[in-house]
Amino acid sequence: MASFKKYRVDGGKFSLASIDPADSPFLEGDEQAQRDRLEQLAGELDDLQNLLHAEGRRKVLLVLQGMDTSGKDGTIRWVFSRTSPLGVRVTAFKAPNDDERARDYLWRCHANVPRSGEIMVWNRSHYEDVLVPWVEGWIDKAELRRRYAQIQDFERLLAETGTVVVKCMLHISKKVQRERLQARIDEPAKRWKFQRSDLDVRKKWAAYQHAYEQALAATSSRHAPWHVIPADSKRHRNLMIAQLLVKTLRGMELAVPPADPSLDGLVVV
Amino acid sequence: MASFKKYRVDGGKFSLASIDPADSPFLEGDEQAQRDRLEQLAGELDDLQNLLHAEGRRKVLLVLQGMDTSGKDGTIRWVFSRTSPLGVRVTAFKAPNDDERARDYLWRCHANVPRSGEIMVWNRSHYEDVLVPWVEGWIDKAELRRRYAQIQDFERLLAETGTVVVKCMLHISKKVQRERLQARIDEPAKRWKFQRSDLDVRKKWAAYQHAYEQALAATSSRHAPWHVIPADSKRHRNLMIAQLLVKTLRGMELAVPPADPSLDGLVVV
């Protein structure tokens, strides 16, 4: 198996540009072998989720961040293609509504943390609040640093109360984004996915890349590390994230609770 | 394909006892053929859910009711084995907590109706509030009738605002429940699923069957019909519900929204 080390953000001197979005270390064998592998990982993830539920104590939070078309939806569709909706929930965070803006930016996130035994996936997250306002110039450097610290505190709370936090930045090239946006325009059946505002954000590509680099370096911690996922190849993205989740859940050493001996010999009538 | 007609509750003179929990009209061919069929239906359900999401207008609510061990969790696991957690959400209703008891019994249900484009599955539902309190003697006949009417009003609101409501009663025999509860006791790896309170409810089997019969007859309507699902066979239960959902979603004539012509020729730079 390929190593995650190179893609794990280890603080200080992290450079996003040093990671090629076209990398594909987790793509092994031919296309059929890769499909089979994903199917196998998705099945294993389902088994591990069942154990997480049986244990009923800890939780898993998967945070997905990335530019438009980086494949957050596709990741959820394929990585969890074999997992029951009983045990996996998704929260998609959009631009905050009035109710959400009337509270601090972590309020809506806290309201959607996973329950015991559950895997929760955040499609975008509290990280939008250190990306968008910074790129748009709504907050200054001091506020940005304050938010980094608040986010670290929040994630430490989650970790210390039984949540394993996995954070993935889906890393695509500007060229691949152009191709994917263009396809949404050119293919009539895909056009409903296209939003003109995506083009405005695209114009600020470099500023967003820089904001990501800063945010990832500032908030990758031992209890809530960031991984950069080369995502120009959709299959690579899916395989790498599935592999990372399986590895993480295996590392939790999940087990069915011990059988209550007081029920020995009980007969149902 | 087998017909749903016999299993659809059509009001007045409905008899639950006349439906054999061991019936299996939707089981065709050998075991492998049945597994393949479920896999195919699960895949088709995924395609239909994608269209529901693309349309972004209507919603689907699947209500699952049934005695303990009737297979509500298993149904969700297998029928939605190919559907993304992006488009299917599950709400499990347990005994109401303090917050919920402080409101009317439909409050927590209304808070969990599906969003546009979404399939929501209720694992138990507002129907618990016309089953448990009635069997336990906490409400009288007048209050029971009032609740039937309130439930019909609530479901009409959902239907009139774009929600297709599918209600399934998972119908098992008392004998099969005994076998399944006993297995939870006898198999150490399953024992964590067993609750002693299940045995107390089991003692009131006949009263619950009668309460179900009354509730189904009183609340099956054109806009929110009840189906009784013979569920002694798990595979039959899964196949019948998958088939019912596929038929229902096909009947909605879902389609991708028309392509916005104002985007013709737009080039992404």
Boltz contact constraints between the chains, C-beta under 6 A:
constraints:
  - contact:
      token1: [A, 54]
      token2: [B, 192]
      max_distance: 6.0
  - contact:
      token1: [A, 76]
      token2: [B, 86]
      max_distance: 6.0
  - contact:
      token1: [A, 77]
      token2: [B, 84]
      max_distance: 6.0
  - contact:
      token1: [A, 80]
      token2: [B, 85]
      max_distance: 6.0
  - contact:
      token1: [A, 84]
      token2: [B, 77]
      max_distance: 6.0
  - contact:
      token1: [A, 85]
      token2: [B, 80]
      max_distance: 6.0
  - contact:
      token1: [A, 85]
      token2: [B, 85]
      max_distance: 6.0
  - contact:
      token1: [A, 85]
      token2: [B, 88]
      max_distance: 6.0
  - contact:
      token1: [A, 85]
      token2: [B, 90]
      max_distance: 6.0
  - contact:
      token1: [A, 86]
      token2: [B, 76]
      max_distance: 6.0
  - contact:
      token1: [A, 86]
      token2: [B, 90]
      max_distance: 6.0
  - contact:
      token1: [A, 88]
      token2: [B, 85]
      max_distance: 6.0
  - contact:
      token1: [A, 90]
      token2: [B, 85]
      max_distance: 6.0
  - contact:
      token1: [A, 90]
      token2: [B, 86]
      max_distance: 6.0
  - contact:
      token1: [A, 178]
      token2: [B, 268]
      max_distance: 6.0
  - contact:
      token1: [A, 181]
      token2: [B, 268]
      max_distance: 6.0
  - contact:
      token1: [A, 182]
      token2: [B, 268]
      max_distance: 6.0
  - contact:
      token1: [A, 185]
      token2: [B, 263]
      max_distance: 6.0
  - contact:
      token1: [A, 185]
      token2: [B, 266]
      max_distance: 6.0
  - contact:
      token1: [A, 188]
      token2: [B, 259]
      max_distance: 6.0
  - contact:
      token1: [A, 189]
      token2: [B, 256]
      max_distance: 6.0
  - contact:
      token1: [A, 191]
      token2: [B, 259]
      max_distance: 6.0
  - contact:
      token1: [A, 191]
      token2: [B, 260]
      max_distance: 6.0
  - contact:
      token1: [A, 192]
      token2: [B, 54]
      max_distance: 6.0
  - contact:
      token1: [A, 192]
      token2: [B, 257]
      max_distance: 6.0
  - contact:
      token1: [A, 256]
      token2: [B, 189]
      max_distance: 6.0
  - contact:
      token1: [A, 257]
      token2: [B, 192]
      max_distance: 6.0
  - contact:
      token1: [A, 259]
      token2: [B, 188]
      max_distance: 6.0
  - contact:
      token1: [A, 259]
      token2: [B, 191]
      max_distance: 6.0
  - contact:
      token1: [A, 260]
      token2: [B, 191]
      max_distance: 6.0
  - contact:
      token1: [A, 263]
      token2: [B, 185]
      max_distance: 6.0
  - contact:
      token1: [A, 266]
      token2: [B, 185]
      max_distance: 6.0
  - contact:
      token1: [A, 268]
      token2: [B, 178]
      max_distance: 6.0
  - contact:
      token1: [A, 268]
      token2: [B, 181]
      max_distance: 6.0
  - contact:
      token1: [A, 268]
      token2: [B, 182]
      max_distance: 6.0
